[in-house]
């Protein structure tokens, strides 16, 4: 199960378990607020502080298993990753999630015009 973030602040998820709440820190940006996505569609409430974003349900709502946009973050700066990821199920038990970086464009050949040592 994984989370990823786009530079514009859209946080994407892929899970085989229902999500009851989540928290993470955004690398490279300050989180001003978060709204929309399946967080809002399924009644979770979100809160931002510095680089941290936290979401939970006051009524026991969960985001069902599947994939999509978890939340749309309003950021100061460009998001480059997520860390300190904590995701829980409806009963508050932690679910194992990891950050999915996806493809990193470029070439690992040091002589290439699009050289990037981290390219995949």
C-alpha positions in Angstrom: 0.0 0.0 0.0 1.4 3.4 -0.9 1.1 7.1 -1.1 2.8 9.5 -3.5 2.7 13.3 -4.0 2.7 15.4 -7.2 4.6 18.7 -7.1 1.2 20.6 -7.2 0.2 18.9 -3.9 -2.2 16.2 -5.0 -1.6 13.1 -2.8 -2.4 9.8 -4.5 -3.0 6.5 -2.8 -3.3 2.8 -3.5 -4.6 0.5 -0.8 -6.1 -2.9 -0.2 -7.5 -1.8 3.2 -10.0 0.9 4.2 -8.4 4.1 5.5 -9.7 5.6 8.8 -7.1 8.3 9.2 -3.7 9.4 8.0 -0.8 11.7 8.8 2.4 12.6 6.9 5.0 15.3 6.4 5.6 16.9 3.1 9.2 17.2 1.9 10.1 20.5 0.2 7.0 22.5 1.1 4.9 24.0 3.8 1.3 22.7 3.9 -1.2 25.6 4.1 -4.3 23.5 4.0 -5.8 20.4 2.4 -9.2 19.7 0.9 -11.0 17.6 -1.6 -10.1 14.2 -2.9 -11.4 11.1 -1.2 -10.7 12.6 2.2 -13.6 15.0 1.6 -15.7 12.5 -0.3 -15.8 10.1 2.7 -16.1 12.6 5.5 -12.6 12.9 6.9 -11.5 16.2 8.4 -8.0 17.5 7.6 -5.7 19.8 9.4 -2.3 21.3 8.5 0.6 22.5 10.6 4.0 23.4 9.0 5.0 20.5 6.8 2.5 18.1 8.5 -1.0 17.1 7.4 -3.4 15.0 9.5 -6.8 13.7 8.6 -9.4 11.7 10.6 -13.1 11.1 10.8 -15.3 12.3 13.7 -18.1 10.0 12.6 -16.2 6.8 11.9 -16.1 7.3 8.1 -13.4 5.5 6.1 -12.0 5.7 2.6 -12.6 2.3 1.0 -9.9 0.1 -0.5 -8.8 1.2 -3.9 -6.8 4.0 -5.5 -7.3 7.7 -6.3 -6.6 11.2 -5.0 -6.4 11.1 -1.2 -6.3 14.9 -0.7 -5.4 18.1 -2.6 -2.9 20.1 -0.6 -2.4 23.8 -0.8 1.4 24.2 -0.6 4.0 26.9 -0.3 6.8 25.4 -2.4 6.9 22.2 -4.5 6.4 18.9 -2.8 9.3 16.5 -3.5 8.1 13.6 -1.3 6.3 12.4 1.8 7.8 11.0 5.0 6.7 10.0 8.6 3.7 8.3 6.9 1.1 6.9 9.4 -2.1 5.5 8.1 -4.7 3.7 10.3 -7.8 1.6 9.7 -11.3 2.3 11.1 -10.3 1.0 14.5 -7.1 3.0 14.8 -4.7 0.1 14.0 -1.8 1.2 11.9 -1.6 0.0 8.3 1.8 -0.3 6.6 2.1 2.3 3.9 5.2 3.4 2.0 6.1 6.3 -0.2 6.0 5.5 -3.9 8.3 7.7 -5.8 7.4 6.6 -9.3 9.6 7.1 -12.3 12.4 9.6 -12.1 13.2 11.0 -15.6 16.6 11.2 -17.0 19.6 9.0 -17.8 22.2 7.5 -15.5 24.9 7.9 -18.2 27.1 10.8 -16.9 27.8 11.9 -20.5 24.1 12.2 -21.4 22.5 15.7 -21.8 19.7 14.6 -19.4 22.0 13.0 -16.8 20.3 12.3 -13.4 22.1 10.1 -10.9 18.7 9.1 -9.4 17.0 8.3 -12.8 15.0 5.1 -13.0 
